[in-house]
Amino acid sequence: MRKRVVSTGSLFVAIVSMVFIVFFNHQTAASANIVSSAIYALEDTTIVYEGIDSGKIMYEDEGLGYLNLGYQGGYGSPIEVQSKLTNLLNHTIPEIHPKPTLAPFDFTSHISEESLKTNPTATFILSVLSAEEARSADIPTKEHYIQTTDITYSEIEDIEITGVVNDGIYNTNVTPQFNIGTATLNGASFSSGTTITVEGSYTLVVTDGSLSKTLQFEIDKTPPTATVLINNGSYFTNHQFVDVTITPDPGVDDIVRMRYSVNSSQVSTTQLYYSQFSIGVGSDNGDKSVRVELIDAAGNISPLYFWNFSMNTTIPTGTLTINSGAAYTTEREVDLLITTDVGANEIVSMQFSADNNNWSSVEGYSPSKRYTLPTGDGDKTVFVRLIDRFGNIGVIQRSILLNTKPPTASVLINNGNVYTNNANVVVAITPDVGVNDIAFIRYMINSSTPTTIPYIDSFVINVGNTNEEKEITVTLISGGGNISPIYSSTIILDTLAPTGTVAINGGAAYATSQGVTLKFTLGAGVTDVVGVQFSDDNVTWSTEEAYSPSMSYNLSAGEGSKTVYVRFIDRAGNVSEATSASIIYRTIPEPSHSTGHTSEVASTENPVSADVMIKFGEDELEGAFTGQVHVQGSSIEILLSKAQLTHLSKTHENQTIEVSLMGTYSKSQLIVSNEALDKLAANSNSLLFKTTGQQFLLSSQELKQMLATNHSRYVISIKHESEGMFAQAKEQAQKGAYQLIGVPITIDLLAQNEDNSLHLQELGTIVLGSTGTGELPSAVLKLLDNGVQSPVTAAISINDQSYYAKVTSYGSGTYMLIRKQPRFTDVSGWSLKAIDTLSSKLILSGVNETTFEPKRAITRAEFATIISKALGLVETSGSLNYTDVVTGAWYSDAVAAVAELGFMNGYPDTTYRPTQKITREEAMVIVARVLHHLDSKKVLSDSEMDRVLGEYSDQAQISIWSRNDIASSVQEGIIMGINGKLAVKDQITREQVAAMIVRLLEHAEIL
């Protein structure tokens, strides 16, 4: 540091003014702190510091006098201290006169390191008055200055070091330099500008007077070294990311960064140093190379570390055979044959498991193995892990039935009932826990010749048409030939329906109370009636009640003629024809004792109803309905007469007339008079009845069909089913592992006269929808007369959380929305989407909720059922003419439905062969027939057939009778080959059928 101190007592006279120039004496001191001395000046003296102006040491600007304080020609920032007076005297002072001593004044200037100059000077000009002020006061010019004594001015200059920085690390030679003072390097004397070449840690200390500055730095020219382990040192991997482990050599502790490359000779990717990390090597199989370099804090780069290896992610596949393909075994010790597929990587080891969870120790690969099955009879699945040299693991499996004990089960005949009215008796078999090897069933009726059939958990026995006791015996046979105990039951066949009559209030013509008494008279010889049902319209029946000769009954609301219909039910389940009695219901008014009256029934005659709206066509505004509306509890009844259609004109021709409910009702009925229907039909209108969440649309053509029945009125009924039916539906949903959405909805369309009612089938389009949150449906089911919930074809549209399901061609009935989420654990790959799609719609079922068995061949009964469900064939008039298909079998309705449409036929010997496996050729022909039914196909010429089938190498195996159908299915994209073959003689699997049916339904725009 340099320090300049103003000398005292030196005054000089300048040319333009009186100045007091003080020259600085150079002083090298251990400390550069300010040395203070007194400057004497008046209180109003102005002192201004502004740096040196070349050739000018003082000047006057806007009345202010300036002095130069600092290095001549140097740098600095102005410092201005100003009191009252402003001007400095700018005149020559001929002589120096002593002045009184003034108060002391201290001044210090700090000069930056960048402004270092040699021989600096400082100039102070102190004056009491300006020249004008002096003249006005008659003060001589030479009096225009003041005496200054003991003036002290100090500057601090910092130490500057260049060439190195504190804590710097360098991999090259360094040359430190400093501006002032002396220095030591690691305690030894050091000269500025000396180059340091030796590696090591250094401390540089520079001192000047009381100032000192210390820097520490390091020179490191040695590249870092380490042990770099890539892919754990293996030449093979099945991972797209490989591990890199870096262990620095002893003494190497300053690695801060690293860079690497994959499959490239140029190491380019730089990142912070990690001792362990992973590198992605890409997803393509093949040879890989990883290169790594390490960088220390000084920037030294290590040698190049690299590793070459091969990556392959192909899962090994193969085939497992147990006991040469036997289905059963009586010994736990079995022989395994393991065959790897062509093209599989080299298998080096294997493991075994009985549950695909707990695995044996890894052992070297061998194509044969002696294996011990787990204890206990039943299906035993052996899982084998194939491990290739890359570490890929493939699992193959095969099952065999271990059978050492006779099978046992719970056998339920006729659902445990003694009586039946059906000659086809259902036998349900539930194997005991752990029994899963039943292969055959042998049954006998009244000691007749035994019949043996393949095992099925539910089948039908025809006991003949004679009403008498029937003894049924059943035995079960395992695959190994073990025979169960005999299961037997005696039932009584009774097919005669009971008869009887009913009288209301003893046959009275009138009733004044809604509650009446019904008295029943059973027919001759009828003694076994146990239940009874009631109806007001011979269409909708009450639930069965226990029979009593006399029972109370409530007539329907409203005065007029009332007819009560009755059905008798005997213990065998036979239901009589409906019998009825009529009575006229008239109330006798009672005197009113209050000013108000409340009734359960609200009735309006031609008012404006806020709950009912009507709209004439798409372009019209919706308006309140004017007409008769009856509300009782949660039920509403709307009468649409010709009077409400006065607004209807030719401008509304071919448009839809909407009647909408704003409120929510459990039962809603729209009653349309014959005259109103005639007017709608004549104007070619459609009629839409909308309730909350449901719609029923009748086209103009359907309205004309209704008119042809010649009835006085027509009733559209939309009903939310009762808790009883809802509970039954939920129970079935639980058994089927699907979720019921909402409650079952029953929609009826009736044509009525005063004396009869006609149920109109297969008319109208039904829409079930929701705009709320919750589960979204995957299928629509219809409740059939036999209690079965069967899927129907429906267009389901989903938008966020709202949906609607449009059902056509089915008409009246009870419908429900469901959601099914498949959870098969043995389905994956190309068939997963098709299987999940059909399973969610209840078209396909698994063996259980988690097992589908996609590779298993399919039977004719299964295929007929899938076709029937896929097309929604819930009603059929076809009869069963096959000797091996009994009515009531789980597949009998489906067989009848597909036979009626000509999709699948039986054999010339009048058999259907439901358990026979179906070939791909047969399946392709059946699909072609369905395709023709849905969308009439184009008949291909011989040349077109040859062109289409010529693309497959095995086309010569196609039978003459199937060529056109198979070519059509291929042409439409329904059938795909297998590796360039059609494989027509192979048995078709369950997953192939799923994919085929989905393509068929998508082609027909059903999905």
Protein Blocks (a to p, Z undefined) as FASTA:
>chain_A
ZZddddehiacddfkbccddddddddddfbfcdcdddddddfklccddebjaehiabdce
ehiacddeddehiacdddddddfbmbdcfbdcfbdcdddddddddddddddfklgcehia
ddddddfbdfklmmmnopafklmcccdehiacddddddddehiaehiacfbdcddddfed
cddeehiacdehiacfbgcdddddddehjbccdddddddfbdcdddddehhlpabdcbfb
dcddddddehiacbfbdcddehiabdfbdcdddfbdcddebjaecddddddddddfkopa
cddddddddddfbdcdddddeehhpabdcbfbdcddddddehiacdfbdcddfkomaccd
dddddfbdcddddehedddddddddddfkopacdddddddddfbdcdddddehhhpabdc
bfbdcddddddehiacbfbdcddeehiacddddddfbdcddebjadcddddddddddfko
pacddddddddddfbdcdddddeehhpabdcbfbdcddddddehiakbfbdcddfklmac
cddddddfbdcddddehedddddddddddfkopacddddddddddddddddfbfbdcdfb
dcdehiacfkbccdedjkbccdddedddddehjaccddddfklmmmpcfklgoiacdddd
fbdcfbdcddddfklmmmmmmnopacddddehiacdddfklmmmmmmnopabdcdddddd
dfklmmmmmmmmmmnopacehjddddddddddfkbccddehiajdddddfbecdddfbdc
dddfkopacddddddddehjaccdddehklpadddddddddfbfkbghjllmmmmmmmmn
omaccfblmbgolmbccdfklmmmmmmmmnopabccbdcfbfkbcehiaklmmmmmmmmn
omaccdfkopaklmbccdfklmmmmmmmmmmmmoccddddfklmmmmmmmpmklmmpcfk
lmmmmmmmmmnomacceehiaklmbccdfklmmmmmmmmmmmnomZZ
